[in-house]
Amino acid sequence: MNKENPQNMMWPEIKILKKILILFGENNIFIVGGAVRNLVSKKPVEDIDLAVKFNTEQVKAKLKKKKYKIY
């Protein structure tokens, strides 16, 4: 995220997030944790945590298929 102004994510980050949301499907992936809390509290969002309705191997397979790096 853009640490200088975390409220305004940089376009490349938004594009990646959008691709990941589409990859897993709108009913299968959710933004969770501090990002939600900060949005509701109108505080800067510094990072985004995601939760999905898939097991680890399914997540890895989907990400590898699209050539995302997995750490």
N, CA, C and O atoms as a CHARMM CRD file, in Angstrom:
* protein
*
  284
    1    1 MET  N      0.83000  -1.18700   0.00000 PROA 1      0.00000
    2    1 MET  CA     0.00000   0.00000   0.00000 PROA 1      0.00000
    3    1 MET  C      0.87100   1.24600   0.00000 PROA 1      0.00000
    4    1 MET  O      2.05500   1.20100   0.33400 PROA 1      0.00000
    5    2 ASN  N      0.27900   2.31200  -0.36700 PROA 2      0.00000
    6    2 ASN  CA     0.97300   3.58600  -0.39000 PROA 2      0.00000
    7    2 ASN  C      1.09400   4.10900   1.03900 PROA 2      0.00000
    8    2 ASN  O      0.12500   4.62900   1.59200 PROA 2      0.00000
    9    3 LYS  N      2.27900   3.97300   1.64000 PROA 3      0.00000
   10    3 LYS  CA     2.49300   4.38100   3.03500 PROA 3      0.00000
   11    3 LYS  C      2.40100   5.88900   3.22100 PROA 3      0.00000
   12    3 LYS  O      2.04300   6.35400   4.30300 PROA 3      0.00000
   13    4 GLU  N      2.72000   6.66700   2.17600 PROA 4      0.00000
   14    4 GLU  CA     2.64700   8.11800   2.28800 PROA 4      0.00000
   15    4 GLU  C      1.20300   8.58400   2.41700 PROA 4      0.00000
   16    4 GLU  O      0.91600   9.53700   3.14100 PROA 4      0.00000
   17    5 ASN  N      0.30300   7.92000   1.72400 PROA 5      0.00000
   18    5 ASN  CA    -1.11200   8.26800   1.78200 PROA 5      0.00000
   19    5 ASN  C     -1.92800   6.98200   1.64700 PROA 5      0.00000
   20    5 ASN  O     -2.47300   6.70400   0.57900 PROA 5      0.00000
   21    6 PRO  N     -2.01400   6.19100   2.73200 PROA 6      0.00000
   22    6 PRO  CA    -2.65700   4.88100   2.63700 PROA 6      0.00000
   23    6 PRO  C     -4.13600   4.93300   2.28900 PROA 6      0.00000
   24    6 PRO  O     -4.68900   3.93800   1.81900 PROA 6      0.00000
   25    7 GLN  N     -4.78800   6.06400   2.50700 PROA 7      0.00000
   26    7 GLN  CA    -6.21000   6.16500   2.16100 PROA 7      0.00000
   27    7 GLN  C     -6.41200   6.07300   0.65100 PROA 7      0.00000
   28    7 GLN  O     -7.45800   5.61700   0.19000 PROA 7      0.00000
   29    8 ASN  N     -5.42100   6.50100  -0.11300 PROA 8      0.00000
   30    8 ASN  CA    -5.48600   6.45300  -1.57500 PROA 8      0.00000
   31    8 ASN  C     -4.54500   5.37800  -2.08300 PROA 8      0.00000
   32    8 ASN  O     -3.35500   5.62600  -2.28000 PROA 8      0.00000
   33    9 MET  N     -5.08200   4.17300  -2.29700 PROA 9      0.00000
   34    9 MET  CA    -4.25500   3.08600  -2.81200 PROA 9      0.00000
   35    9 MET  C     -3.76100   3.44900  -4.20500 PROA 9      0.00000
   36    9 MET  O     -4.44500   4.14700  -4.95400 PROA 9      0.00000
   37   10 MET  N     -2.58300   2.97600  -4.54100 PROA 10     0.00000
   38   10 MET  CA    -2.03300   3.22100  -5.86100 PROA 10     0.00000
   39   10 MET  C     -2.77900   2.35100  -6.87200 PROA 10     0.00000
   40   10 MET  O     -3.24900   1.26700  -6.52700 PROA 10     0.00000
   41   11 TRP  N     -2.89100   2.81500  -8.10600 PROA 11     0.00000
   42   11 TRP  CA    -3.62500   2.09000  -9.14100 PROA 11     0.00000
   43   11 TRP  C     -3.14300   0.66000  -9.34900 PROA 11     0.00000
   44   11 TRP  O     -3.98100  -0.23200  -9.48600 PROA 11     0.00000
   45   12 PRO  N     -1.81600   0.38800  -9.37900 PROA 12     0.00000
   46   12 PRO  CA    -1.39400  -1.00400  -9.57100 PROA 12     0.00000
   47   12 PRO  C     -1.91900  -1.92700  -8.46900 PROA 12     0.00000
   48   12 PRO  O     -2.26600  -3.07800  -8.73300 PROA 12     0.00000
   49   13 GLU  N     -1.97600  -1.42300  -7.24300 PROA 13     0.00000
   50   13 GLU  CA    -2.47900  -2.22800  -6.12700 PROA 13     0.00000
   51   13 GLU  C     -3.97300  -2.48600  -6.27500 PROA 13     0.00000
   52   13 GLU  O     -4.44600  -3.58400  -5.98000 PROA 13     0.00000
   53   14 ILE  N     -4.71000  -1.49200  -6.72500 PROA 14     0.00000
   54   14 ILE  CA    -6.14600  -1.65900  -6.93200 PROA 14     0.00000
   55   14 ILE  C     -6.39700  -2.68800  -8.03200 PROA 14     0.00000
   56   14 ILE  O     -7.29700  -3.52000  -7.91500 PROA 14     0.00000
   57   15 LYS  N     -5.60300  -2.63200  -9.09500 PROA 15     0.00000
   58   15 LYS  CA    -5.76600  -3.58100 -10.19800 PROA 15     0.00000
   59   15 LYS  C     -5.49800  -5.00600  -9.73900 PROA 15     0.00000
   60   15 LYS  O     -6.22800  -5.92400 -10.11100 PROA 15     0.00000
   61   16 ILE  N     -4.46100  -5.20200  -8.93600 PROA 16     0.00000
   62   16 ILE  CA    -4.15200  -6.54100  -8.42200 PROA 16     0.00000
   63   16 ILE  C     -5.27500  -7.02800  -7.51500 PROA 16     0.00000
   64   16 ILE  O     -5.71900  -8.16900  -7.64000 PROA 16     0.00000
   65   17 LEU  N     -5.73300  -6.18700  -6.61300 PROA 17     0.00000
   66   17 LEU  CA    -6.82400  -6.56600  -5.71200 PROA 17     0.00000
   67   17 LEU  C     -8.06500  -6.95200  -6.51000 PROA 17     0.00000
   68   17 LEU  O     -8.71000  -7.95600  -6.20700 PROA 17     0.00000
   69   18 LYS  N     -8.39900  -6.17000  -7.51500 PROA 18     0.00000
   70   18 LYS  CA    -9.56800  -6.46100  -8.35200 PROA 18     0.00000
   71   18 LYS  C     -9.41600  -7.82700  -9.03700 PROA 18     0.00000
   72   18 LYS  O    -10.36700  -8.60700  -9.08600 PROA 18     0.00000
   73   19 LYS  N     -8.22000  -8.11000  -9.56400 PROA 19     0.00000
   74   19 LYS  CA    -7.98400  -9.39600 -10.22800 PROA 19     0.00000
   75   19 LYS  C     -8.14600 -10.55800  -9.25800 PROA 19     0.00000
   76   19 LYS  O     -8.70800 -11.59400  -9.61500 PROA 19     0.00000
   77   20 ILE  N     -7.66000 -10.39100  -8.03900 PROA 20     0.00000
   78   20 ILE  CA    -7.77100 -11.45600  -7.04400 PROA 20     0.00000
   79   20 ILE  C     -9.22700 -11.65600  -6.63800 PROA 20     0.00000
   80   20 ILE  O     -9.67700 -12.79100  -6.48400 PROA 20     0.00000
   81   21 LEU  N     -9.95800 -10.57400  -6.46400 PROA 21     0.00000
   82   21 LEU  CA   -11.38400 -10.68400  -6.10700 PROA 21     0.00000
   83   21 LEU  C    -12.14800 -11.40900  -7.21200 PROA 21     0.00000
   84   21 LEU  O    -12.99800 -12.25300  -6.92700 PROA 21     0.00000
   85   22 ILE  N    -11.85400 -11.08900  -8.45200 PROA 22     0.00000
   86   22 ILE  CA   -12.50900 -11.75500  -9.58900 PROA 22     0.00000
   87   22 ILE  C    -12.10200 -13.22300  -9.66100 PROA 22     0.00000
   88   22 ILE  O    -12.94000 -14.08700  -9.91800 PROA 22     0.00000
   89   23 LEU  N    -10.81900 -13.51000  -9.43700 PROA 23     0.00000
   90   23 LEU  CA   -10.30900 -14.88300  -9.50800 PROA 23     0.00000
   91   23 LEU  C    -11.06500 -15.82100  -8.57500 PROA 23     0.00000
   92   23 LEU  O    -11.39500 -16.94300  -8.95900 PROA 23     0.00000
   93   24 PHE  N    -11.34000 -15.37500  -7.36200 PROA 24     0.00000
   94   24 PHE  CA   -11.99900 -16.23900  -6.38300 PROA 24     0.00000
   95   24 PHE  C    -13.51700 -16.13600  -6.40900 PROA 24     0.00000
   96   24 PHE  O    -14.19800 -17.00900  -5.87200 PROA 24     0.00000
   97   25 GLY  N    -14.05200 -15.10700  -7.01100 PROA 25     0.00000
   98   25 GLY  CA   -15.50200 -14.94400  -7.10800 PROA 25     0.00000
   99   25 GLY  C    -16.07000 -14.16900  -5.93900 PROA 25     0.00000
  100   25 GLY  O    -15.65500 -14.34300  -4.79300 PROA 25     0.00000
  101   26 GLU  N    -17.02000 -13.31800  -6.24400 PROA 26     0.00000
  102   26 GLU  CA   -17.54000 -12.39000  -5.23000 PROA 26     0.00000
  103   26 GLU  C    -18.18100 -13.06600  -4.02900 PROA 26     0.00000
  104   26 GLU  O    -18.25100 -12.45900  -2.96000 PROA 26     0.00000
  105   27 ASN  N    -18.64500 -14.28600  -4.16300 PROA 27     0.00000
  106   27 ASN  CA   -19.26100 -14.98900  -3.03400 PROA 27     0.00000
  107   27 ASN  C    -18.27100 -15.86400  -2.28100 PROA 27     0.00000
  108   27 ASN  O    -18.65100 -16.55300  -1.33400 PROA 27     0.00000
  109   28 ASN  N    -17.01500 -15.84700  -2.68500 PROA 28     0.00000
  110   28 ASN  CA   -16.02300 -16.73400  -2.09900 PROA 28     0.00000
  111   28 ASN  C    -14.84500 -16.03500  -1.43500 PROA 28     0.00000
  112   28 ASN  O    -13.99600 -16.69800  -0.83900 PROA 28     0.00000
  113   29 ILE  N    -14.77700 -14.72500  -1.52400 PROA 29     0.00000
  114   29 ILE  CA   -13.64100 -13.98700  -0.95100 PROA 29     0.00000
  115   29 ILE  C    -14.16300 -12.73300  -0.24500 PROA 29     0.00000
  116   29 ILE  O    -15.09700 -12.07600  -0.70400 PROA 29     0.00000
  117   30 PHE  N    -13.52500 -12.42600   0.88600 PROA 30     0.00000
  118   30 PHE  CA   -14.00700 -11.33200   1.72100 PROA 30     0.00000
  119   30 PHE  C    -12.83900 -10.51400   2.24500 PROA 30     0.00000
  120   30 PHE  O    -11.78800 -11.06400   2.57400 PROA 30     0.00000
  121   31 ILE  N    -13.02100  -9.21000   2.32400 PROA 31     0.00000
  122   31 ILE  CA   -12.05100  -8.33600   2.97800 PROA 31     0.00000
  123   31 ILE  C    -12.38600  -8.38400   4.46700 PROA 31     0.00000
  124   31 ILE  O    -13.53400  -8.18000   4.86000 PROA 31     0.00000
  125   32 VAL  N    -11.37000  -8.65700   5.29500 PROA 32     0.00000
  126   32 VAL  CA   -11.58600  -8.86200   6.73100 PROA 32     0.00000
  127   32 VAL  C    -10.56600  -8.09100   7.55400 PROA 32     0.00000
  128   32 VAL  O     -9.63600  -7.49200   7.01400 PROA 32     0.00000
  129   33 GLY  N    -10.74900  -8.11300   8.84900 PROA 33     0.00000
  130   33 GLY  CA    -9.75500  -7.58800   9.78700 PROA 33     0.00000
  131   33 GLY  C     -9.69900  -6.07600   9.86800 PROA 33     0.00000
  132   33 GLY  O    -10.70800  -5.37800   9.77700 PROA 33     0.00000
  133   34 GLY  N     -8.46600  -5.59800  10.04400 PROA 34     0.00000
  134   34 GLY  CA    -8.23500  -4.17500  10.28100 PROA 34     0.00000
  135   34 GLY  C     -8.70200  -3.26800   9.16500 PROA 34     0.00000
  136   34 GLY  O     -9.08200  -2.12400   9.41700 PROA 34     0.00000
  137   35 ALA  N     -8.68100  -3.75700   7.92700 PROA 35     0.00000
  138   35 ALA  CA    -9.14000  -2.91800   6.81100 PROA 35     0.00000
  139   35 ALA  C    -10.61000  -2.55400   6.97400 PROA 35     0.00000
  140   35 ALA  O    -11.01300  -1.41500   6.73400 PROA 35     0.00000
  141   36 VAL  N    -11.40100  -3.53400   7.38500 PROA 36     0.00000
  142   36 VAL  CA   -12.83900  -3.28200   7.59100 PROA 36     0.00000
  143   36 VAL  C    -13.02900  -2.32000   8.76400 PROA 36     0.00000
  144   36 VAL  O    -13.79000  -1.35700   8.67600 PROA 36     0.00000
  145   37 ARG  N    -12.32900  -2.59700   9.85300 PROA 37     0.00000
  146   37 ARG  CA   -12.42900  -1.73000  11.03200 PROA 37     0.00000
  147   37 ARG  C    -12.04900  -0.29700  10.68000 PROA 37     0.00000
  148   37 ARG  O    -12.74300   0.64700  11.05600 PROA 37     0.00000
  149   38 ASN  N    -10.93300  -0.13800   9.94900 PROA 38     0.00000
  150   38 ASN  CA   -10.47800   1.20400   9.60800 PROA 38     0.00000
  151   38 ASN  C    -11.42700   1.91000   8.65200 PROA 38     0.00000
  152   38 ASN  O    -11.65600   3.11300   8.78400 PROA 38     0.00000
  153   39 LEU  N    -11.98000   1.18300   7.69800 PROA 39     0.00000
  154   39 LEU  CA   -12.95400   1.80500   6.78800 PROA 39     0.00000
  155   39 LEU  C    -14.17200   2.30400   7.54700 PROA 39     0.00000
  156   39 LEU  O    -14.64700   3.41500   7.31300 PROA 39     0.00000
  157   40 VAL  N    -14.67700   1.47500   8.46100 PROA 40     0.00000
  158   40 VAL  CA   -15.85800   1.85600   9.24700 PROA 40     0.00000
  159   40 VAL  C    -15.53300   3.06000  10.14800 PROA 40     0.00000
  160   40 VAL  O    -16.36500   3.94700  10.34000 PROA 40     0.00000
  161   41 SER  N    -14.32100   3.07100  10.68900 PROA 41     0.00000
  162   41 SER  CA   -13.89500   4.15700  11.58400 PROA 41     0.00000
  163   41 SER  C    -13.36800   5.37200  10.82800 PROA 41     0.00000
  164   41 SER  O    -12.96000   6.36100  11.43600 PROA 41     0.00000
  165   42 LYS  N    -13.37800   5.29200   9.48000 PROA 42     0.00000
  166   42 LYS  CA   -12.87100   6.36400   8.62000 PROA 42     0.00000
  167   42 LYS  C    -11.40500   6.67700   8.90800 PROA 42     0.00000
  168   42 LYS  O    -10.97800   7.83100   8.89200 PROA 42     0.00000
  169   43 LYS  N    -10.64300   5.60000   9.17500 PROA 43     0.00000
  170   43 LYS  CA    -9.20200   5.71800   9.37500 PROA 43     0.00000
  171   43 LYS  C     -8.49700   5.19500   8.12900 PROA 43     0.00000
  172   43 LYS  O     -9.11000   4.48000   7.33600 PROA 43     0.00000
  173   44 PRO  N     -7.23400   5.53200   7.94000 PROA 44     0.00000
  174   44 PRO  CA    -6.49200   5.04400   6.77300 PROA 44     0.00000
  175   44 PRO  C     -6.38100   3.51600   6.77000 PROA 44     0.00000
  176   44 PRO  O     -6.18000   2.89400   7.81300 PROA 44     0.00000
  177   45 VAL  N     -6.51300   2.93700   5.60100 PROA 45     0.00000
  178   45 VAL  CA    -6.32900   1.49300   5.42800 PROA 45     0.00000
  179   45 VAL  C     -4.89200   1.28300   4.97400 PROA 45     0.00000
  180   45 VAL  O     -4.48900   1.75400   3.91000 PROA 45     0.00000
  181   46 GLU  N     -4.12000   0.56500   5.79700 PROA 46     0.00000
  182   46 GLU  CA    -2.70500   0.36700   5.49300 PROA 46     0.00000
  183   46 GLU  C     -2.43500  -0.97900   4.83900 PROA 46     0.00000
  184   46 GLU  O     -1.44800  -1.13300   4.12000 PROA 46     0.00000
  185   47 ASP  N     -3.29500  -1.94400   5.07900 PROA 47     0.00000
  186   47 ASP  CA    -3.15000  -3.24800   4.43700 PROA 47     0.00000
  187   47 ASP  C     -4.52300  -3.90400   4.37300 PROA 47     0.00000
  188   47 ASP  O     -5.45100  -3.49900   5.07400 PROA 47     0.00000
  189   48 ILE  N     -4.64000  -4.90800   3.53700 PROA 48     0.00000
  190   48 ILE  CA    -5.91900  -5.59100   3.36700 PROA 48     0.00000
  191   48 ILE  C     -5.70900  -7.08400   3.56700 PROA 48     0.00000
  192   48 ILE  O     -4.86200  -7.69700   2.91700 PROA 48     0.00000
  193   49 ASP  N     -6.48300  -7.65600   4.46600 PROA 49     0.00000
  194   49 ASP  CA    -6.47600  -9.09900   4.68600 PROA 49     0.00000
  195   49 ASP  C     -7.69400  -9.67800   3.97800 PROA 49     0.00000
  196   49 ASP  O     -8.78000  -9.09800   3.99000 PROA 49     0.00000
  197   50 LEU  N     -7.48500 -10.83800   3.36100 PROA 50     0.00000
  198   50 LEU  CA    -8.55700 -11.50400   2.64000 PROA 50     0.00000
  199   50 LEU  C     -8.81700 -12.88400   3.23000 PROA 50     0.00000
  200   50 LEU  O     -7.88100 -13.56100   3.65500 PROA 50     0.00000
  201   51 ALA  N    -10.06300 -13.30200   3.25900 PROA 51     0.00000
  202   51 ALA  CA   -10.44000 -14.65500   3.65300 PROA 51     0.00000
  203   51 ALA  C    -11.21800 -15.27300   2.49600 PROA 51     0.00000
  204   51 ALA  O    -12.03700 -14.60600   1.86400 PROA 51     0.00000
  205   52 VAL  N    -10.95900 -16.54400   2.22300 PROA 52     0.00000
  206   52 VAL  CA   -11.61400 -17.22600   1.11000 PROA 52     0.00000
  207   52 VAL  C    -12.27600 -18.51100   1.58100 PROA 52     0.00000
  208   52 VAL  O    -11.91700 -19.06000   2.62300 PROA 52     0.00000
  209   53 LYS  N    -13.24000 -18.98200   0.81200 PROA 53     0.00000
  210   53 LYS  CA   -13.95100 -20.22600   1.10700 PROA 53     0.00000
  211   53 LYS  C    -13.28500 -21.43100   0.43500 PROA 53     0.00000
  212   53 LYS  O    -13.97300 -22.34000  -0.02900 PROA 53     0.00000
  213   54 PHE  N    -11.96300 -21.44100   0.38200 PROA 54     0.00000
  214   54 PHE  CA   -11.22500 -22.52900  -0.24500 PROA 54     0.00000
  215   54 PHE  C    -10.14300 -22.99800   0.71600 PROA 54     0.00000
  216   54 PHE  O     -9.70300 -22.24400   1.58400 PROA 54     0.00000
  217   55 ASN  N     -9.71500 -24.25600   0.55400 PROA 55     0.00000
  218   55 ASN  CA    -8.60700 -24.72000   1.37900 PROA 55     0.00000
  219   55 ASN  C     -7.28900 -24.23400   0.78100 PROA 55     0.00000
  220   55 ASN  O     -7.25600 -23.67900  -0.31700 PROA 55     0.00000
  221   56 THR  N     -6.22000 -24.45100   1.51300 PROA 56     0.00000
  222   56 THR  CA    -4.90900 -23.94000   1.12000 PROA 56     0.00000
  223   56 THR  C     -4.48600 -24.42200  -0.26700 PROA 56     0.00000
  224   56 THR  O     -3.98600 -23.63600  -1.07100 PROA 56     0.00000
  225   57 GLU  N     -4.68100 -25.68500  -0.54400 PROA 57     0.00000
  226   57 GLU  CA    -4.25300 -26.22700  -1.84000 PROA 57     0.00000
  227   57 GLU  C     -5.05500 -25.62100  -2.99500 PROA 57     0.00000
  228   57 GLU  O     -4.49800 -25.37100  -4.06400 PROA 57     0.00000
  229   58 GLN  N     -6.33800 -25.38600  -2.79600 PROA 58     0.00000
  230   58 GLN  CA    -7.16000 -24.75900  -3.83400 PROA 58     0.00000
  231   58 GLN  C     -6.71200 -23.32400  -4.08500 PROA 58     0.00000
  232   58 GLN  O     -6.66500 -22.87200  -5.22900 PROA 58     0.00000
  233   59 VAL  N     -6.38500 -22.61700  -3.01700 PROA 59     0.00000
  234   59 VAL  CA    -5.92400 -21.23000  -3.14600 PROA 59     0.00000
  235   59 VAL  C     -4.60100 -21.20400  -3.91700 PROA 59     0.00000
  236   59 VAL  O     -4.43300 -20.41300  -4.84500 PROA 59     0.00000
  237   60 LYS  N     -3.66300 -22.07500  -3.52700 PROA 60     0.00000
  238   60 LYS  CA    -2.37100 -22.13700  -4.21500 PROA 60     0.00000
  239   60 LYS  C     -2.55400 -22.43800  -5.69500 PROA 60     0.00000
  240   60 LYS  O     -1.92200 -21.81100  -6.54400 PROA 60     0.00000
  241   61 ALA  N     -3.41400 -23.39300  -6.00000 PROA 61     0.00000
  242   61 ALA  CA    -3.63600 -23.78200  -7.39800 PROA 61     0.00000
  243   61 ALA  C     -4.18600 -22.61400  -8.21700 PROA 61     0.00000
  244   61 ALA  O     -3.73000 -22.36700  -9.33300 PROA 61     0.00000
  245   62 LYS  N     -5.16000 -21.90200  -7.66700 PROA 62     0.00000
  246   62 LYS  CA    -5.74600 -20.76200  -8.38300 PROA 62     0.00000
  247   62 LYS  C     -4.70400 -19.66600  -8.61000 PROA 62     0.00000
  248   62 LYS  O     -4.62800 -19.09400  -9.69700 PROA 62     0.00000
  249   63 LEU  N     -3.90400 -19.37600  -7.58100 PROA 63     0.00000
  250   63 LEU  CA    -2.89800 -18.32300  -7.70400 PROA 63     0.00000
  251   63 LEU  C     -1.77400 -18.72700  -8.66200 PROA 63     0.00000
  252   63 LEU  O     -1.32000 -17.91200  -9.46500 PROA 63     0.00000
  253   64 LYS  N     -1.32900 -19.97800  -8.58200 PROA 64     0.00000
  254   64 LYS  CA    -0.27100 -20.45500  -9.48600 PROA 64     0.00000
  255   64 LYS  C     -0.73900 -20.42900 -10.93700 PROA 64     0.00000
  256   64 LYS  O      0.03100 -20.09000 -11.83500 PROA 64     0.00000
  257   65 LYS  N     -1.99500 -20.78400 -11.16400 PROA 65     0.00000
  258   65 LYS  CA    -2.54100 -20.79500 -12.53300 PROA 65     0.00000
  259   65 LYS  C     -2.45300 -19.40700 -13.16400 PROA 65     0.00000
  260   65 LYS  O     -2.23300 -19.27700 -14.36800 PROA 65     0.00000
  261   66 LYS  N     -2.62500 -18.38200 -12.34900 PROA 66     0.00000
  262   66 LYS  CA    -2.54500 -16.99000 -12.83800 PROA 66     0.00000
  263   66 LYS  C     -1.14800 -16.39800 -12.66900 PROA 66     0.00000
  264   66 LYS  O     -0.93500 -15.20900 -12.90600 PROA 66     0.00000
  265   67 LYS  N     -0.19800 -17.24100 -12.25500 PROA 67     0.00000
  266   67 LYS  CA     1.21900 -16.85700 -12.11600 PROA 67     0.00000
  267   67 LYS  C      1.48300 -15.81400 -11.02800 PROA 67     0.00000
  268   67 LYS  O      2.37400 -14.97600 -11.16600 PROA 67     0.00000
  269   68 TYR  N      0.69600 -15.87300  -9.93900 PROA 68     0.00000
  270   68 TYR  CA     0.97600 -15.04200  -8.77700 PROA 68     0.00000
  271   68 TYR  C      2.02500 -15.74300  -7.94100 PROA 68     0.00000
  272   68 TYR  O      2.01900 -16.97000  -7.84500 PROA 68     0.00000
  273   69 LYS  N      2.92800 -14.98700  -7.33400 PROA 69     0.00000
  274   69 LYS  CA     3.93800 -15.55900  -6.44500 PROA 69     0.00000
  275   69 LYS  C      3.28200 -15.90100  -5.10900 PROA 69     0.00000
  276   69 LYS  O      2.45100 -15.15500  -4.59100 PROA 69     0.00000
  277   70 ILE  N      3.67900 -17.04100  -4.57600 PROA 70     0.00000
  278   70 ILE  CA     3.14700 -17.48000  -3.29000 PROA 70     0.00000
  279   70 ILE  C      4.30300 -17.53700  -2.30700 PROA 70     0.00000
  280   70 ILE  O      5.31700 -18.18300  -2.57300 PROA 70     0.00000
  281   71 TYR  N      4.15800 -16.86800  -1.18000 PROA 71     0.00000
  282   71 TYR  CA     5.20500 -16.84700  -0.16900 PROA 71     0.00000
  283   71 TYR  C      4.76300 -17.62100   1.05200 PROA 71     0.00000
  284   71 TYR  O      5.51200 -17.72100   2.02400 PROA 71     0.00000
